[in-house]
Amino acid sequence: MASRSSQITSTQPRLHGACILPGHILVNERFHGSEIVKALQESHVTVQVDDCMGVLDFHPSLEVGVVYLTEADLVAGGDSYKSKLLKLAKASFRKVVLAEKTSLSSQYFYDLQKFIVIERGLALLPVTSPTEAGKILAQMVFLESKPQNNPYRIKVKPTPTDQALLTTLQTVPGLGQRKAMALLAKFNSIEQISKASFASLATVVGKANAQQLKDFFHQQQRM
């Protein structure tokens, strides 16, 4: 018999007044039986399935809402996901977007980053597969019960080290974790980094990396 931690249960989640217990995750009904759910079960997370989650795909806790974008969503273009993310941006809880970055979808990833991180200020985590997405969601579930150690909590701090922002910034060629953290410490957000002058960037990461950053953020204008 399956253990309680690996069972799928139904629920009537209404985020106003609902309760998601530690070790549980609320999952949009369309993911029932998916590779993501299998990965969650293997990580001993109790999956609660619901068919009334609106634009949300996952709730690791009442304070965090997650939208999952597939390879097909990215290839289809912005129209397929922008309206969904605009609705997500209005929510009061913390928001995270998981997106499949594969050999097929990588060419569309810059547009996604620009829209999600720079224009909307949401957290973006690239994943290579549904299985990896499930493991990341499982980490979120467990970390939500330990808020002091939770890198997915986006707070305004003098030295922000939010893992989602670091992950996004490190997609710039040649930029490692240490320089990414130094940039966030100085400029506070990816949006401010994108607007910074070459000279101010160079004082933090050097001229070579400063040029990589300028190329990265202005790629579309140069095309």
N, C-alpha and C positions, 0 to 999 in steps of 0.2 A: 504494500500500500504506500502511496506517495506520502511524504511527510507534509505537515501543515505548511511548512515554509515554501514548498514547491507547488502548492495547489493554486488553481485559479478560482477565485470567488467572484460572485456578482455583487454589485453594490448599487445604491442609489445615491451617488455622490452629489451633493449640492455644496459647492464650495462655501456658500454662506451657511455656516453651522455644521458642515460635514467634518468628519474626523478621519485622518489618514494616520494610522498607527505606525510607530517605528518599525522598520523592516518591511513596510508595505509600499506599493506604488499603484497609483490609479492609471489605467491604460485605456486609451480609446478603443472601442470595440473593433475597429477595423484592423487592429494589430493582433487580434485573437489568433493564436496558432502560428504567429510569425517567428522568424529567427530571433528577433529582438526579445520576444517573450520567453523563448527557450533559453536564451542567454541569461535573462533575469532569474528564471527558475533555477538554473545551474548555479547561480550565485546566491541561492537561498533567500530570494526576495519573494514575498507573497504578492501575487498579481491580482488586483481587483479590476475587473473589466466593466466599462460603462459605455453606453451609447449616446450620452448627452453631454459631451465635453466640448462641443463647439469647435473652435479652431485648434484647441489644444490636443496634443497627442499623448502627453504623459504628465503626471503630477507626482514627483518624488516626495513631495510634502505639500501642505496647503500654501506654503510660502514660495514655491517654485513651480513654474509652468514651462513645459518643454514642447517645442514644435520640431518635428523630424522631416527633413527634406531629402527625398531620394535622388538617386542619380537621374532618374527620369524627370523629376521636377526641375532640376538644374538645366538639363538639356532642352526642356520645353521652353525655358526662358522666364523672364521676370514676371510676365503676366500670370503665370501659373502659381506663383507664391507671394507676390507683393501684397495683394489684397488681404491675404491671410495674415501676413506679418504686420500689416498696418493695424489690423484688429488686435493682434497680440500686443502691440506696443502700447495700447490704451489700458491694458490690465494693470492692476495695482501691485500684484505679486512680482517677484523677481523672474526675469524671463531669459531663457536659454534656447538657442537654436542649434540643433545637431544637423549637419549636412554631409551627405556622402561625397567625398572627394576621391574620385577614381580616375583612371587613365582616360575615360570617356568624358567625365564631367569637369576635369581640372581646368579646361580652357574657359569654362563659364564661371569659375570660382571667384575671379576678381570682381565681376559685376555683383555677385552675391555679397562678398565682403564689403564692398563700397556701400551697398544699400543697407545691409544689416548693421555693420559696426560704425561706419563713418556717418551715415545719414540718420540712422535710427538709434544708435547708441545701445544696441542689444549685444548680448554675449553670443559669440559664434564658436562652435567646436567642430572642426572637421573630423570625420570618421571614414574609415576605408570600407566598412561593411556593416550590415545590421548586427552582426555578432559583437563587433567592437562597440557599437552604439549601446547594446544591451549591457555590456560590462561597465561603460561609463555611467549609464543610468543607475546601475546597481551601486556604484561608488557614491553617486549623489544621494541615494536612499540612505546609505549607512552614514554618510557625512552629515546629513540633516539632523541626526540625533546627537552630533558633536559640533555645534555651531562654531565653537572656538577654533576648530581645525578645518573649517569648511571653505575651500578655495572658490566655491561657486557663489558665495555671498558677496555681492558687489557693494562695496562701501566706499565712501569718499574718505580717503586717508592721504596724509602727506606723501606716503610712499605706497601707491596702490600696487598690489601684486596679484590681482585676480588672475587665476590660471587661464580662463577663457581669453582674456585680453592678451596675455603673454603668448598663448598658442597662436592667436591670430597674427600678432606682430612678428613672431618668429618665422612666418611664411615669407618674409622679405629675404631674398637671397643673401647669404652671408651674415645674417644677423642672429647672433646666439642669445641665450637666455640672459646672460649678464648685461649685455648692451640693451636688450629689450627692457629689462627692469630699470636700467639707468634712464632710458627715455621716458618711461612711465612716471618715474620719480620726479623728473624735471617738468614734464609737460602735462601730467595728470590724466590724459586721455588720448586715444588714437586720433580723434578728431583734431586735437591741438597739435599733435605730431604732424599730421598731414598738412596743416597750415603753416608750420614753422619754416623759417628761412633756412637756406642751405648753411649759412654761417652758424646759426644757433644749433642746428643738428650736428654740425661738424665738431663743435666744442664738446659734445657728449660722446659721439661714436667715431669721430674721425672723418676725413673727407671722402674716403672710398665708400664707407657705409652710408654717409649722408647722401651721396649721389644715388646709391641703390634705393634709398628711401624716397628720394624725389622721383626717380623713375617709376617706382612701384605705385605711388599715389597719383601720378599723372599719366599713367599708361594710356588711359582712354583718350586723353586729349592729344596724345602724340600719334594715335592711330589714324 
